[in-house]
Amino acid sequence: MRAKFNLACAISFDEASSSMNHEVTDSLQVVEPKVFRELVATGAIQSVSVRAVEQGLIVVVTIGDQQRVLGLHRGGARYFQSVDGAASVLQQNGITQFDADLVGWTPRTQPKGSRIRSEGGVSSY
């Protein structure tokens, strides 16, 4: 059985914070795509978030009290260059609701020096 979710994405932006969480991929274990699909099928995944790190965006899944990073078939964390790419992989696996922490990340289509303006700490596209 595939997990059923409503399509929603909360994107937060904190202008006071200019650094990304670089330790995320070092401190979390990687979950292989095959195991990820099995966890989705059994309903074991409690939440999913897309987070900005130095190399791009990663998908972090919460399983019980543990957080893990979505990985590649050949090993290592999977990095995305766009929110669309991460969302596409999640939707293909039956997950259509996730949080996004994009502090410090700049989309490829936005010039590196520009900032997203936000009201109340939440930005939307």
JOLINCOR-V324658 format. One line per field, one symbol per residue. ss: DSSP state (~ for helix, > for strand, _ for the rest). phi: phi as a letter, one per 30 degrees, with the letter a starting at -180 (. if undefined). burial: 1 if it has 24 or more other ideal C-beta (glycine too) atoms within 12 Angstrom, else 0. A space follows every 10 residues. Layout:
# JOLINCOR-V324658
ss: ???
phi: ???
burial: ???
This chain:
# JOLINCOR-V324658
ss: _______>>> >>________ ___~~~~_>> >_~~~~~~~~ ~~__>>>>>> >>>__>>>>> >>>__>>>>> >_____>__> __~~~~~~~~ ~~____>>>> >_________ ________>_ _>___
phi: .ddcbddabc ccbcddcccc dddeddccdc cdeddedddd dcidddabbc bdbedkcbcc ccbicccbcd ccedjidccc cbdedddddd ddcjcbbacb cceiccdedc eeddcddbci iccbc
burial: 0010000010 1110000000 1001100101 1010011011 0000101111 1110011111 1010001111 1000001111 0010011011 0011100111 1111101000 0000010000 00100
